[in-house]
Amino acid sequence: MEIFTDIFNAERVVSYGWKIAAVLVLLLIFKSLFHEVVKKLVSHGSTGRRRAATLAGVLTAMGDVVLYFIIILLGLRFFGFDTTPILAGAGIVGLAVGFGAQSLVKDFIAGLLILFENQYNIGDMVQIGNAEGVVARMTVRSTVLRDDQGKLYFIPNGSIVTVINLSRAPKK
């Protein structure tokens, strides 16, 4: 019972309230700044509109994950928790995931190469293996195609061997 009395102490609740508000404000500020920076970087490049949209979507999603992790650690530090074991544990978990989830790592690396080599973008008509359709969504892990009948094909990027980009075929 003494624990609950200590947790719900009015002074502590007010102190935590301010800390929570500060963490949330920092999250919103950094997220907004990060999204603006990505938007400006991608729009200033020599990329096309669809490629810019694809890159911006992937970069902001990856950045959001990193930002949320940092903000959670910062929030825990505000409340007096030692985050060193969490960081050490994250490193060990990352190593285990690297060994245990090789297909995910393969998908991730293949996805990055697809993006950097500009093989296809959202909105392109492509053929990947037996699937043909418009690229509906693209992440660093998978590509989603929608065929002319509306069917969705979810293709892990690590399994993509050959891509035919029909949108870039020469016009006759």
PyMOL commands that set and color helices and strands:
alter all, ss='L'
color gray80, all
select helices_A, chain A and resi 2-7+10-44+49-78+84-100+102-116+157-159+166-168
alter helices_A, ss='H'
color red, helices_A
select strands_A, chain A and resi 125-128+131-138+142-146+152-156+163-165
alter strands_A, ss='S'
color yellow, strands_A
deselect
rebuild
show_as cartoon
